[in-house]
Amino acid sequence: MSNNSSNPPPAVLTELQAHLQKVDEDPATPLDVKLLERCELYTTTPEFVNGVWRQTQPLFFQLTQLLPKLQQDPSPLNHFIPKLTAPYSFDQVKELDFCIGLELSVKPFHHLILSFLGKAAASGNDAENLASKPDVVRALVRLWLCTDDTGIATRAGNLLLELLKVSRNLPGGLSPKGESTYGRGPMWKRLFEDKDVYSLFFVFCSLRAQSLGEEVAPSKRDKTIAQARIMEWLPRVGALDWDTVTKSHHPDVERKAGLNDREGLLHFATMKMVDHRNDILMHISLINFFTDLIATVKTVATQT
């Protein structure tokens, strides 16, 4: 594949750059939706896919700098940017300020930011790069457990799982069968061994009042939603590495949630997290959770 990054971008993209400059200079200028549609169509052409996309970094950064200042509906840009950046790797978007776009209050940008972070699930190296950004991982976990948008929560939870899947142990952690194993890769360490990240599972889900810096415990209703998300996610993580979800990672954090020594996140979810006596819906969720766990245990047993 040739690299034509020194060549000027095609006319339609140059036209978009000029238009975005006008919008930036005069916020009253409406976005040209027809122009964005033409540009989106261009991103599907062989010319774009086979090399022109390499010339679009200036346009990309122009878009990302404009979005926070935009004083109109950002939907047309939010729809176009993922098309423009589809060929990009995580390395080409990693310098963005993801935390701002993951804040609960900026709902219009959540899908866009998740599309960028999803690029980190392409390889173990990319996942390691993301794992090296603790503030971003914390913001992603917070969004997953606290957003009131079910679609966003599902996408964030799935992304965390995909990141764990590509974050395999170093060669020294190979199983006796010579296969890569899980539990000690960079993303695993960030989610479960980083105390500030791990604590979020308890702050947002524990029946006991928890605090962590500026993190605010959710209302009872929102807490039950976070609990349901944890219960849906844990069996899938346990299927990858059962030890991680069962063992203690931070005893002081776990004790605050009512756990004893050597009791981990799975024990918390099954025995301490849900008010099953006074909430029939959560009681049903807990039963479904146990059903998923039994299936997971059977799967893990056949793999050992």
N, C-alpha and C positions, 0 to 999 in steps of 0.2 A: 504494500500500500504506500503510495507516494505521500509525502508531506509537503503540502502547498501553503504552509502557514505564512509564508512571506508574501503571498498574493493577496490582493484586495478581496474582501468578501463580495458575493454576488449582489447585484443591484437591489434586489428586494430586501436583503438584510441591511444594506447600507441605508436604504430608505427608512427602515425601522429605527436604525440608530439615530438618524436625524429627527425622526418623529419623537422618540423618547427624550431627546435633548430638549425639544420644545416643551414637552410635558414637564420636564424637570425645571425648566426656567419659568414656566407659567402653569401652575397647578390647575388653572381653570381650563386648560386644553384637554378635551376629552380624548381618551384612548381611541385610536383608529382600529376598531374591531376587524374591519374588512382587511386591513393591512396585516394584522396579526394572523388572520385566517390564511392569507396568501403565504405568509412566512411559515406557518404550521404545515401547509401543504408541501412547501419546498423541503421541509425536513424529512419527508418521506421519499424523496427522489434518490436514485443511485448516486448522483453527483454529490449530494450532501453526505449520504451514508458512507461513501467510499473515500472521503477525504476533506470535503469543505468544512465539516463540523470542527476540524482542527483550527480553523480560522475564527471561530466564534467566541473565544475567551473574552475579548474586549466587550462584545455585546452582552455576554453573560454577566460580567461584573457591572456593566451599566444597568442591567435589569435589577441585580441584587442591591445596588446602591439606591435605585429609584423606589423600590417597593416600600421600605420603611417610611418614606416621605410622601407616598402617594395619598392624595386626598379624594380618591374616588374608588369605586368598586374594583378590587384587584383581581377579580375572577378571570378576566381575559388573559392577564399576565400569568396567573397561577396555572392556567390551562396550557399556555404556550411553553413556558419554561421547561417542564418535564420533557416535552417533545424536542426542544432544542438540545437538551443535555442528555438525551437517551444514550448517545454513544460515549459519554464521559465516564471515566472511572472515578472512584472515590478520591484518588489523589488530586483530581482536578477541581474538587469542590471542598476539600477538607479544611480550607482556611476560612470558610464562612463562619459567622457567629451563630451557630446552631441554637445556642441557649435562648436567644431572643425569640427565635421562631418556634420554640417549644413551650414558651410560657402559656399557661392556661388561657390567658386573656386574648391571645392573638389567634383565634380560631381560624380565620381565613387562610393562615399560612401553614397549618399543621400538616395537611396532605403534602404540600410542596416540600417541607423540611424532611418529612419521613421518606419522600422519594429520593432525596439526596443521601440520607443516612442509610437507605436500603442498598446503596452501592457498596457499602462497607461489608455486606454479606457476600460479596463476590469471591473473596479469598480470605485465607487466614491472616495474611499480611495486612489486608485492609481492616479486618476486624481488630487486629492488634493496634492499628493506628487509632481506631475509634476508642478502644479500651484505654488508650493513653490520655484520653480527655475525660477525666472523672466528672467534671461539671456537666458535660453533655450527657453522659450516661445517667447521672442523677436526674437531669431534666427529662430524659426519655422515660425513666421509670415513673417519675411523678406524673407525666402526661398519661401514661398507660393506666395507672391506677386511679387517677383523679378526674380525667376528662369526662364530661357528660355526653360526649359524642360516642356512641357505641362503635361506629365504624372506625373512628380514629383509635379507640382503645384496642379493637381487634387487630388493626394494622400494627400498632406499636408492640403489642404482645407477641404477635407473629414475628416481627422484626427481631425482638430480643431472642426468640427461639432460634431464628436463622443465624444470628450472630454466634450463638452458642454452638450451633452445628458446625460452623466453619472454624471455630476456635479450638483446635485440637491440641493435645499435649505435645510437648517437645519430644524429639526422638527418644530421649532417655525414659519417657513414660510409656513406651510401647508395651502392649499386652504380650503375654507369652505366645500368642498366635501371630505376632508380628504386625498387628493392626494398630492404627492410631486409636487412642482412647480419649475420653473426655474427663473434665473435672479440674484440670490444672492449666488449661489454656488461658491466655490473657483476658478474654471476656469473662470467663468463669471466675477468675481471680477478682476482676473488677466488681462483678455483681454480688459475689458471696464473701470475699475476703476484705473488700474495702468497707470499713465499718460505716462510713457515712452513707454509702449506697445500700448496704444490707439493712441498715436501720429503717430505711423507708418502708420495707415490707411490713414492719411492725407499727411504725408511726401511723400509716394509713389504714391498717387492718385490725389492730389490736383492740379488744374490748376495754382494756385498761388505757387510761390517758397516757399518751406518749408525747415526747417533745424532742426536737432535734434542731438546734439553731433557730432559724426563722421558719422552719416547716410548721405548718398549722394542721393539727389533726382534723379530719373532715367531720361533718355531721354524722349522726347515726345512720341516716339513709344513705349518704354517700359512702360511708364506711362499708355497708353491706354490699354495695356495688363493687368496691375494691376487693372485698373478700371473695366475691363470686369470680372475679377475674383471676385472682391468685389460685383458686381451686381449679379453674379450667386449665391453667398454665402449668402448675406443679407436676401433674402426672406426665406431661410431655417432656419436661426437663428430667424427671426421674427416669424416664425410658432411656435417656442418653447417659446419665450417670446417677445411679440410685444413691450412692454414698453422699453426694453433694447435698441432696435434699433432706437426708436423714441425720447427718452429723451436725454437731454444734460448731459454729464459726466464730461467734462472739458471745461468750457466756454472760457478760454483763448486760448486753442488749436483750438476750433471750430471757434472763431472769426477770427483767422488768415486765415481760409479757406473761410471767407466771410459769415459765419453764424451769425444769431442774437441770442439773449438770448433764451434759452430753445429749440433751434433747434439742433438736434442730427445727428447721422451718416446717418440715412435714408434720412433726408432732404438734407444733403450734397450730397448723391449719386444721388438723383432725380433731384436736382435743381442747384447744384454748381459744380459738379465734372466733367461733360462731356461737351466737346466742340461739341455740336450736330449740330451747324450751319455750321461748316467748315469740318466736318468729317462724311461722309455719313454712314460709317460702324458703328461708335459709335452711330449715330442717330438710326440705326436699333437695336443696342444692347440695347439702352435706351428704345425703344418701347417694346422689349422682356422683359426687366426688369420690366416695368410697368405691363405687362401681368402677370408675376409671382407674383408681389405684389398684384394684384387684387385677384388672386387665394388664396394667403396667407391670405388676409383680410377676405375672405369668410370662410376660414377654421377656423381662429381665432374666427370669429363671431359665428360659430356653437358650439364652445367649451365653450363659456361664457354664 
